[in-house]
Amino acid sequence: MALKLSVVGCGYLGATHAACMSSLGFDVVGVDTDPEKIALLSKGELPFYEPGLDTLLATEIKTGRLKFTTDFSAVAEADVHFICVGTPQSKDGLAADLSYVKSAVTAIAPHLKSGSLVVGKSTVPVGTAQGLREQLTQSAPQADLAWNPEFLREGFAVEDTLTPNRLVVGVANDRAEEILKEVYKPIIDLGTPWIRADLPTSELVKVAANSFLATKISFINAMAEVCEAAGGDVTVLAKAIGYDPRIGNRFLQAGIGFGGGCLPKDIRAFMARAEELGAKQALEFLREIDAINLRARQRVIDVVRAELTEDLTSYTIAVLGAAFKPDSDDVRDSPALDIAAQLQAAGAAVVVHDPKAIENARKRFPNLGFAASVEECVKDSDLILHLTEWREYRDLDPKALASLVKKKIVIDGRNALDRDKWRAAEWQFHALGRTD
């Protein structure tokens, strides 16, 4: 008999996982405490933007295999239960807030049938899974627990779920692995690498991966600082070292740094957990990684002041980009929005445009100015800041924008614009890590 699945937590991760598992042919029920979110998903509509997921969700709802509810008893018929709730940074420190994970397990425990498997996908501090497994032995001894970390990139979530570059499962016994192999059989059959780990290692894989990526991003931003001081060009430097197969060219684009709901809070939670384990010194380097990342934002503000004046109160600045990355409407810890808000606090009139993230940005910073089009955003501006590398910004015609602005000054915070094209249109062009 085919397995039935439940997904607990229907945010970005959960909605994606539920729709993708349904597309593999499973009956899936998604459960969440937010009735508005559930109402949208039940109609086949997303409460966030993710390319391709809207179409997949609508298709799967129509098949009848995929359902959403606020009633946790709906998981009773499921064999495998994926925990996909958030683990945000605690309000009073660096550690992860595990209240949603613990609440999710507690909520489904009374409804777990014999032989069912609870599978954590949320990013948690090492040791969490074992603690939850012990909790289940008391509240639902008929069930088992495994961990299966997610590696989704916003903008590529469907692809990363259905054709991942690896599947990592943390299990305590062969039976749990066999169940997960049955769930993921269509993906395994594509040749996807399968990695069996113990529970602690499976938890460490995600935070270790994110820490490495954060390190690589902050490294090239540190090199950008050195290039500016020495008169070098960080884009050429990155290209040169990227040809080394030991290094590679991914994540070597200097700019305003990383943000979003994963990397910043994950490296901070990793540091906090290492300190709890008595391994604080092992991750001390991550403090500097975090500091370099935040410093990149301040460096953009310094460049703005250098191009205009120290006192920004009489200037209008156009900000292209609000999401933390393109192809997303996620503004959590967005470097672009942080910079926009700091410039406004310094007295500038700031107008922001983004193809998808305006509403989320407005909720976060309602006092910023917002524009429905690039043309409206840059009109009568003294300086343009390019802070999220959406394709439509990369494809802009600087000649067409020239008549709209007061001053032809652009700062490329992502090193993604065509410098020669902008300079040929007689714009003053500045990018981090490039001094010419």
Residue pairs with C-beta under 8 A, 6 or more apart in sequence:
2 25
2 26
2 27
3 26
3 79
3 80
3 179
3 182
3 183
4 26
4 27
4 28
4 29
4 77
4 78
4 79
4 80
5 18
5 21
5 26
5 27
5 28
5 29
5 78
5 79
5 80
5 81
5 82
5 183
6 28
6 29
6 30
6 31
6 74
6 75
6 78
6 80
6 81
6 82
6 108
7 14
7 17
7 18
7 21
7 28
7 29
7 30
7 31
7 81
7 82
7 84
8 14
8 31
8 32
8 72
8 75
8 81
8 82
8 83
8 84
8 85
8 104
8 107
8 108
9 31
9 32
9 83
9 84
9 85
9 86
9 100
9 104
9 122
10 18
10 30
10 31
10 32
10 34
10 37
10 38
10 41
10 68
10 84
11 32
11 37
11 48
11 84
11 85
11 86
12 48
12 50
12 152
12 154
12 157
12 261
12 330
13 84
13 121
13 122
13 150
13 152
14 30
14 32
14 82
14 84
14 85
15 30
15 41
15 46
15 47
15 48
15 53
15 57
16 50
16 53
16 152
16 157
16 158
16 161
17 82
17 84
17 121
17 150
17 161
18 28
18 30
18 66
18 68
19 53
19 56
19 57
19 60
19 66
19 158
20 56
20 158
20 161
20 162
21 28
21 82
21 183
22 28
22 60
22 63
22 65
22 66
23 56
23 59
23 60
23 162
24 162
24 186
24 187
25 65
25 186
26 65
26 183
27 65
28 60
28 65
28 66
28 67
29 66
29 67
29 68
29 69
29 74
29 75
29 78
30 38
30 41
30 66
30 67
30 68
30 69
31 68
31 69
31 70
31 71
31 72
31 74
31 75
31 108
32 38
32 68
32 70
33 70
34 70
35 70
36 47
37 47
38 68
38 69
38 70
40 46
40 47
41 47
41 57
41 61
41 68
42 61
42 67
42 68
43 61
44 54
44 57
44 58
44 59
44 61
44 62
45 54
45 57
45 58
46 53
46 54
46 57
48 329
48 330
49 328
49 329
49 356
49 357
50 154
50 155
50 157
50 158
50 328
51 155
51 156
51 158
51 327
52 158
52 159
53 157
53 158
56 158
57 66
60 66
67 74
72 107
72 108
72 111
73 111
75 81
75 108
75 111
75 112
76 111
76 112
76 113
77 113
78 116
79 113
79 115
79 116
79 117
79 179
80 116
80 117
80 119
80 179
80 180
80 183
81 108
81 112
81 116
81 117
81 118
81 119
82 119
82 120
82 121
82 148
83 101
83 104
83 105
83 118
83 119
83 120
83 121
83 122
84 121
84 122
84 150
85 100
85 101
85 103
85 104
85 122
86 100
86 122
86 261
87 96
87 97
87 98
87 100
87 101
87 122
87 123
87 124
87 265
87 269
88 96
88 97
88 261
88 265
89 95
89 96
89 97
89 264
89 265
89 268
89 269
90 96
90 97
91 97
93 272
94 268
94 269
94 271
94 272
95 125
95 268
95 269
95 272
95 273
96 123
96 124
96 125
96 265
96 269
96 272
96 273
98 124
98 125
98 128
100 122
101 120
101 122
101 124
101 128
101 132
102 132
102 135
105 118
105 132
105 135
105 136
106 135
106 139
108 118
109 136
109 139
109 140
109 143
110 139
110 140
112 118
112 136
112 140
112 142
112 143
113 142
113 143
114 142
114 143
115 142
115 143
116 142
116 143
116 144
117 143
117 144
117 145
117 146
117 176
117 179
117 180
118 132
118 136
118 143
118 144
118 145
118 146
119 145
119 146
119 147
119 148
119 180
120 128
120 129
120 132
120 145
120 146
120 147
120 148
121 147
121 148
121 149
121 150
122 150
123 149
123 150
123 206
123 207
123 210
123 262
123 266
124 203
125 203
125 207
125 269
125 270
125 272
125 273
125 276
126 200
126 203
126 204
126 207
126 273
126 277
127 200
127 203
127 273
127 277
128 203
129 145
129 146
129 147
129 170
129 199
129 200
129 202
129 203
130 199
130 200
132 145
133 144
133 145
133 172
133 199
136 143
136 144
136 145
144 172
144 173
144 175
144 176
145 172
145 176
146 169
146 170
146 171
146 172
146 176
146 177
146 179
146 180
146 199
147 169
147 170
147 171
147 199
147 202
147 203
148 167
148 168
148 169
148 170
148 180
148 202
149 168
149 170
149 202
149 203
149 205
149 206
150 206
151 160
151 164
151 165
151 166
151 206
151 209
152 160
152 161
153 160
154 260
154 325
154 327
154 328
154 330
155 325
155 326
155 327
155 328
156 327
162 187
163 187
163 190
163 192
164 187
164 192
165 192
165 193
166 192
166 193
166 194
166 195
167 184
167 187
167 188
167 192
167 193
167 194
167 195
168 195
168 197
168 202
168 205
169 176
169 177
169 180
169 194
169 195
169 196
169 197
169 202
170 197
170 198
170 199
170 200
170 201
170 202
170 203
171 177
171 180
171 196
171 197
171 198
171 199
172 198
172 199
177 196
181 188
181 194
184 192
184 194
188 194
197 205
206 266
207 266
207 267
207 269
207 270
208 270
210 262
210 263
210 266
210 267
210 270
211 266
211 267
211 270
211 283
211 286
211 289
213 251
213 258
213 263
214 258
214 263
214 264
214 267
214 286
214 289
214 290
214 293
215 285
215 286
215 289
216 250
216 251
216 252
217 251
217 257
217 258
217 293
218 257
218 258
218 288
218 289
218 290
218 292
218 293
220 234
220 238
220 251
220 252
220 253
220 254
221 254
221 255
221 257
221 292
221 293
221 295
221 296
221 432
221 433
222 292
223 234
223 237
223 238
223 254
223 433
224 234
224 254
224 255
224 296
224 432
224 433
225 295
225 299
225 433
226 232
227 233
227 234
227 237
227 433
227 434
227 435
228 432
228 433
228 434
228 435
231 435
231 436
232 433
232 435
233 433
233 434
233 435
233 436
234 254
234 415
234 432
234 433
234 434
235 254
235 415
235 431
235 433
235 434
237 433
238 249
238 252
238 253
238 254
239 249
241 247
241 252
242 248
242 249
242 252
243 249
253 414
253 415
253 416
254 415
254 432
254 433
255 296
255 413
255 414
255 415
255 416
255 432
256 296
256 297
256 300
256 335
256 336
256 339
256 387
256 413
256 414
256 432
257 292
257 293
257 294
257 296
257 297
257 335
258 264
258 293
258 324
258 335
259 324
259 325
259 332
259 333
259 334
259 335
259 336
259 338
260 324
260 325
260 328
260 330
260 332
260 333
260 334
261 330
261 332
261 333
264 290
264 293
264 333
265 333
267 286
267 289
267 290
268 290
270 283
270 286
271 280
271 283
271 286
271 287
274 280
274 282
274 283
296 335
296 432
297 335
297 338
297 339
297 342
299 432
300 339
300 385
300 387
300 411
300 413
300 432
301 339
301 342
301 343
301 346
303 411
303 430
303 432
304 312
304 317
304 343
304 383
304 385
304 411
305 312
307 383
307 409
307 411
307 428
307 430
308 315
308 382
308 383
308 409
309 315
311 347
312 343
312 346
312 347
312 348
313 346
313 347
313 348
315 348
315 349
315 382
315 383
316 348
316 349
316 350
316 351
316 380
316 381
316 382
316 406
317 340
317 343
317 348
317 349
317 350
317 351
317 381
317 382
317 383
317 384
317 385
318 351
318 353
318 371
318 377
318 378
318 381
318 383
318 384
318 385
318 405
319 336
319 339
319 340
319 343
319 350
319 351
319 352
319 353
319 377
319 385
319 387
320 353
320 354
320 374
320 377
320 378
320 384
320 385
320 386
320 387
320 388
320 390
320 393
321 336
321 352
321 353
321 354
321 386
321 387
321 388
321 389
321 390
321 393
322 331
322 334
322 336
322 337
322 340
322 352
322 353
322 354
322 357
322 358
322 360
322 361
322 388
323 329
323 330
323 331
323 334
323 336
323 354
323 356
323 357
323 360
323 361
323 388
324 330
324 331
324 332
324 333
324 334
324 335
324 336
324 388
325 388
325 389
326 388
326 389
326 390
326 391
327 390
328 356
328 357
329 354
329 356
329 357
329 359
329 360
330 357
330 360
331 337
331 357
331 360
331 361
331 364
334 357
334 361
334 388
335 387
335 413
336 352
336 387
336 388
336 413
337 352
337 361
337 364
337 365
337 368
339 385
339 387
339 413
340 350
340 352
340 365
340 368
340 385
340 387
341 350
341 365
341 368
343 350
344 350
344 365
344 367
344 368
349 369
350 368
350 369
351 368
351 369
351 370
351 371
351 376
351 377
351 381
352 358
352 361
352 368
352 369
352 370
352 371
352 377
353 370
353 371
353 372
353 373
353 374
353 376
353 377
354 361
354 388
354 390
355 390
355 392
358 370
358 372
361 368
361 370
362 368
362 370
371 377
374 392
374 393
374 396
374 401
375 401
375 404
378 384
378 401
378 404
378 405
379 404
379 405
380 404
380 405
380 406
381 404
381 405
381 406
381 407
382 405
382 406
382 407
382 409
383 407
383 409
383 410
383 411
384 401
384 405
384 409
384 410
384 411
385 410
385 411
385 413
386 393
386 410
386 411
386 412
386 413
386 414
386 416
386 417
387 413
387 414
388 414
389 414
389 416
393 416
393 417
394 416
394 417
394 418
396 417
398 408
398 410
398 421
398 422
398 425
398 427
399 425
402 408
402 425
402 426
402 427
407 428
408 425
408 426
408 427
408 428
409 427
409 428
409 430
410 417
410 422
410 427
410 428
410 429
410 430
411 430
411 431
412 419
412 429
412 430
412 431
412 432
413 431
413 432
415 431
415 432
415 433
415 434
417 429
417 431
419 429
419 431
419 434
422 429
423 429
